[in-house]
Amino acid sequence: MTDARAVDDGWVPESCRLPTAEQPVRVAEFDRFFATSVRWFDRPSAGHLRLHLAGSEAVERAARDLSARESACCSFFTFEISRDGPDAVTMEVRVPAAQVGILDALAARMRARGTPAPDGSWLRSGRLAAEAGVNPQTLRYYERRGLLSAPRRSLGGHRLYPVESVTRLRVIKTAQRLGFTLHEVADLLDAGPRRGGLPARATAKLAEVERRLVDLTAVRDTLRAAISAGCDDLVACAGNACCPLPFPDK
């Protein structure tokens, strides 16, 4: 099935409202859904197309709305939408043997939009970076740090990462926001539930944060005291015994 087939509208039944050149609004709707909601897709069989979607509630609503309208229009469609986790929604599309051309054309349209396919468990670097909310340069930096496995290469030379890398990158960014260094994050990822895993490391990090809070509280109080005392020159304050700033004793 070539991309030219997607341009040829002869595959669309007359009663069907699938995207064709005569229905540009439908074309735009499908293209927008493919570009913004579909992470990758695979084709378990000729009559079965599986779309792996982003996991937001908005995407799930859009998928259910789209499937409801297509089912009402073309009764041969069978849709099944399931949530596989907080960040994963799957949309199964099935048609009888006489209508497999429709799935061919939809798959071709997704390929034309750059959606990763049949080896859909892999994402290009730009798509991975966008899904995880990081810069593309960050991927290479994490590779050098050992946080992300080196990608494979497509026949066209594109860098391809496993789709599971999206979750790994989000874990890394979340751990950093909690105060873990990249070295500590790498240790966490390697350890998993073994060697204490997250509970032990989170307890240690909490103790470290609490120590820092004590230090920062002391700094805050000292700065407030300096402002209240009218300190305006560090050299003059250094010789004033009443200055609240913590100059070392001689």
Disulfide bonds with the S-S distance in Angstrom:
Cys16-Cys74 2.13
